[in-house]
Amino acid sequence: MDGSSKVQEMPAASDGRMPRRSMRNIALLGICQALTQSSNTLMFASSALAVLTIVSPDMRMWANLPVTMQHLGVMLSVFPASLLMMRRGRKFGFRSGSVMGMIGSSLAAIGLGLGSFPVMCLGGLFLGYGIANMQLYRFAAVELAPAPHRAQAISYVTAGGVLAGILGPSLARFTPDLWQPLFQASFVAVVFIHVLVFIVLGFIEFPQVRVEDSSGPQRPLSQIVTQPTYMVACAGAMIAFGVMSFVMAASPLAIVQCGLKATEAPVTIFVHVMGMFIPSFFTGHLIARFGVFNVMIAGIVLLVAGVIVALMGITEWHFRGALTLNGVGWNFLFVGATTLLTTTYRPAERGKAQAFNDFMVFGVTTVASLMASVVLELKGWAALNYVALVLVLIALLVIGVYRLRNPSRA
């Protein structure tokens, strides 16, 4: 059996609905998700274009390096962030992440003002710690909800990205030219967003840290991560985030490269983020009704459809359609993979099990975001989408083989 013990139990309401207290905490956590994701979206939409204002033409292919450093920061931070929360609790850990987000975005703004590419990259590294904490919100949601509602809890917190999809691109559109240098106001806005997150986190009633949650029965990490179910869940999350990051990171540069106005980039990012997060209002219900694997496979189909649309043309509507499908596909595959992962570990194992998953996920996205601008510059938008297609088909192969070997799994 994959995860012989469950996360700390919470009682369900007598009528089968999620308890009001759980809904309140999950709603507040969703607000934190929305705010932090909006800052992340703002960085995605603005960082590469900001870099182009301070680097020489021969450095254009490295325009996404600050975003790559952010992903590297996430990859390096997930283990210490998870272990800190196991010892000091979710609230302390998440608020520490907000402080690091303030530092990182401040460094990005200072680096841009100084015309220093290395300082901007350092800012991205610090921001990575803040984003690593945001990625753990979905696991914290599981601890705030009764067992029958955990898929919905993950889905609802992820749905906070809907607000992020409005706020992030709006800030990306209206803040760049508020003052000189261009885009510095965008990074300052990120500082204030992390301040708000720090405040909201203070109102969430996270479960208290229990001794048995850190000192209970534990298996070696190698035994946990080599479970077939864990490997499928981790692979699904890796490819979902890798493909999404690869395409999303390249899209602002590709839009300009294909002769469209730079103002189209925030619009495309907006519809992409809406595609990522609006389905979260019902993804949990789809998983409960049709099964986690069927939802994950539907996500793969949508990611393939996004590639097909991208290869059909380079008008603004091709970009918008491709990125929307990419976002919805990411949602189905990633929420499904996260739900599946939560069935594979015991309470005392959750810190290292969740951290290893996110370490692998952001190892992939680090490479994907770095290679996005390189592949785009050297081979073009079409080649980049063919690479994305290969990755998506690998996910289909992994899930398909698992289903054939485990036909009884939902």
N, C-alpha and C positions, 0 to 999 in steps of 0.2 A: 504493500500500500504506500502511496506516494508521501502523504503527510499525515502521519498517524495521530497527530494532535492538532487542535485548532487554535486560532488566534483567540485572545480573551473574549469570552462570550458576553453578549448583552441581551437582555430580555426583549422579545418582540411584543408589540402591542397586542391586546386581546383580540382586536378585529383584524389582525394580519397586516395592518399598515405599519410603516416605520414610526417609532415613538417620536413625539414632538421634540424632545430634547435632542435626539439624534439628528433630526432634520435641521434644528437650529445650528448645531455644531457643524454639520456638513455644509449648510448654506454659507456659514462664515468661512469655512475652509475653501469653498468654491469661490468666494470673493477674493481670498488670498491667491488662489490659482489664477483668477482673472487678472488681477493686478500684476502679479509676477510674470504671467505669460504675455501680458501687453508690453511689459518692458522688454521681454525677450523678442517679441515681434518687432518692436521699434528698433532694437539693435540689428536684427536681421535685415530690415528694410533700409537702414541708414548707414551701417558700418562700412560696407564695401564702397558705397558712393562717397562717404566721408574720406576714406583712405585715398581715393582717386584725386582728391583736392590737395594732397600733400606729398604724393610720391611721383617719381619720374615715370615716363611711359614704359620703360623696360621693367617696371615693377608691377604693372597692372595685373599680371596673372596671380600675384600674391595679395590681391585686394581683400580676399576673404580670410586672411590670416588672423585678424583679431577675433572673428567668429570661431575659427578653428581653435584658437587658444581658449576660447570660452568652453568649447566642447572638451578640450583637453583638461581644463579646470574641473569640469563635471566628472570626467573619468577618474581623475586623481582624488576627487573629494567624496565620492559616494561611500567608500569604506569608512573614513573617519567621521563623516556626517551620520551614517547609520549607527556606528558604534557609540558616538556621543549621545544619540537619542536613547539608545538602549540603557545608558547609565544615568543620564540627566533628564530624560523625558523629551517628548515631541516639542513642547512649547519652547524649552530652552534651545533645542537644536535648530528649530525653524527660525527663531529670532536671531540666532547667531548667523544664520544664512542671510537674513535681511541686512545685517550689519556689513557682511562681506559684499553684498550687492551694492550698498552705498559706497563702499570703498572702491569697488571695481568701476562703477560708472563715473565716479569722480576722477579716477585716473584716466579713463577714456576721454573725458572732457578736457582735462589738463593736457594730455598728450596731443590732442587735436590743436589746442591753443598754442602749444609749443612747436607744432609741426613735427612731433616726434612719433614716428611709426612704432618704435620699440615700447614706448610708454603706453600707447594705445593697446598694443598686444598684451602688456602686463595687466592693463585694466580688464581685458577679456578673460585672463586667467583668474583674477579675483572674482569676476562675475560668475565664473563657472561654479564656484562654491555655492553661491546663491541659487543658481539654477538647479544644482544637484539636490538642494533641499526641496525645491518646487517639485522635482520628479518623485520625491517621497510622499508628497501630499496624497497621491492615490492609494498608497499603502496605509497611510494614517486613516484614510476614509474607512477602510475595512475595520479598523479598531473602534470606530465611532458608530457602527451600525450592527444590528442583530444579524445572525448568520444568514437568514433567508433573504436579506436585503443587500448583501455585500456587492454583488455585481452592479446593482442600482447605485450604491454609494460611490463606487469607483466612477461610474458613468456620470453621476450628478456633479462630482467634483471636477471631472474632466470638462464638463459642460461650462465651467467658468470661463473657458476659452472663448465662448461666444462674445462676452463683454470685451475680452482681450482683442478679439477680431475687429471690434469697433474702435476701441480706445487706441490700440497700438498703431494701426495704419493712419488713424486720424492725427495722432501726434507726429507720425512720420511725414505726414503731408503738410502740416501747418507749423511745425517747430523749426525746420532746418534753417530758414532765413530770418528768424526772429532777431538775431544779431550776428556779427562776424566773430570768429570764422563760421562759415556754414556748417551746420549740423551740431555745433557745440550745445545749442539749446536742447537738442534732442537728447543728448547724454545727460544734461542737467535734469531733464524731466524724469529720467530713469532713477536718479537719486531720490527724488521726491516720491516716486512710486514705492520704492523699497521702504521709505519712512512710513508710508501708509500701511504697508503690509505688516511691519513691525507692530504698529498700533492694533490692527485688527486681530493679530494672533493672540494678543492679551485677553481677548474675550472668549476664546474657544476653550471648552472644558475637555481637555485630553485626558485619557485614562492615566491614573497614577502608575509610575514605574513599580512593578512587582518583582520581588526577589526571584520568583520562579520563572519570570519571563527572561531572565538573563542567566540563571543558574540551573534551569531545568534540564531534562535529558536532551542531549545534542549529539547529532551524528557529525562525522568529519565533513568539511565542506566538499571534498571530492565525492563523497557518497551522495550528498544532496544534489549536486549539479550534474551528476551522471545518470540520474533518473531519466528515463526516456521522456516522461511528461515535462520535466523541468527543461530538458534540452529543446523540446519542441516549442515550449512557451518562450524561452530565451531567444531562440532563433527567430521566432515570429516577431518579437519586439525589436530585435536587432535590425531585421530587414525592413520592418515598417518605418522605424525612425531613420535608418540609413538612407532609404530611398526618398523619404520625405525631405530630409535635410539636404540631400544631394541636389534634388530638383529645386527646392525652395531657395537654397543659398545661391544658386546660379541664376535664378529667374530675374532679379533686378538688373544684373549685368547683361543677361541675354536680351532683355527688352530693349535696352539702349543699343546693344550690338546689332539688333535686327531693324534698327531705324525708327523705333517708336520713341515717344517722349518719355523722359525720366519720370514724369508725374504719373505715368501708367503703372510704375512699380508698386506704389502703395495700394492702388486699386486692385491689382492682381494679388498682392499679399492679403488684402482684405477678404476677397472671395475665397482664397485658399484657406485662411484661418476659419472663416465661416464653415467651410466644408469639413475642416478638422473637428470642430466642436459642436455645431448644431446637432449632429446625429447623437451626441452624448445624452440628450434628453430621452432617447429611446433605445440606445444600444444595449443597456442592461436588460431591458424588457425583451429585446430580440434574442439575447443570449439565453434568457430564462425560457423562452418559448421554442426556439429552434436549435439551441445547443451552441456551445462555444466554438466548436470547429466549423460549423456551417457559417457562422458569422465571420470567422477568420478567413475562410475561403471566399466569401462574398467581398471582403476587403481586398483580397488579391485580385479578383476580377476587376474591381474598380480601379486599382492601381494600373493594371494593364490597359484599361480603357483610357486612363489619363495619358499614358505614353502614346497611344494611337492618335488621340486628338492633337497632342503636341507635334507629332510627325506630319499632320495633315496641313499645317500652314503656320505662318508667323504673324498673323494679325493679332490685335489686342484680344479678340474673342477666342482665338486659339489658345493664347496664354491663360486667359481667365477660365476657360472650360477645362483645360488640362490640369491646372493647379487646383480647381475645385474638386475634380474627380480624385486627384492625388490626395487631397485632404480627407475626403470621406473614406477612401480606401485605407488611409493611415488610421483613422478612428476605429473602424471595424477590426482591423488586424491588431492594433496595439491594445485596445481595451479588452479584446478577446484574449490576447496573450497574457495581459496582466491578471485577468480573472483566473486563467488557467494556472498561472504561477503561484497564486495564493493557496492552491490546494496541495502544494508540494513540500511544505516545511512546517515544523513545530514552532510554538511560540518562542522558545529560547533560540531558535535558529533563524528567526526572521531577519535580524540585522544583517547577518552575513549572506543569507540567501538573497535578500533584496539588493544588497550592495553589489554582489557579484553580477547579478542580472544587469543592473544599471552600469556597472563597470564595462561589461561587454557591449551594451547598447551604445554607450557614448565613446567607446573605443572605435566603433564603426562610424558613428557620426563625426568624430574628429577627423578621420580619414576622408569621409564623404564630403564634408564642408571644405576641406583643404583642396581636394581634387576637383571639386565643382568648378572653381574658377580656372584651374589649370586645363581641365578637359575642354571647357568652353572656349578658352582662348586658343588652344592648339587645334581642336577638332570640330568645335561648333556645337550648337544646340541639339541637332539631330543625333550626333554621336553620343552626347550625354544621355539622351533618352533611351538609346539602345542599351547602354550600360545599365540604366535603371531597370529596363525590361528583363535583362538577364538575372538580376538580383531577385526580382519579384518571382520569376519562374523557379528559382532555387527554393524560395519559401513554399511555393505550391508543391514542389517535389517532397520537401521535408514533411509537410503536413499530410500529404497524400500517402506516403509510405507508413507514417505512424497510424493513420486511420485503417489502413489495410491490415496492419499487425494487431490493432486493438479495436476491432469492430464494435465492441460493447461500449466504448467511451462516447459520451454525448457530444 
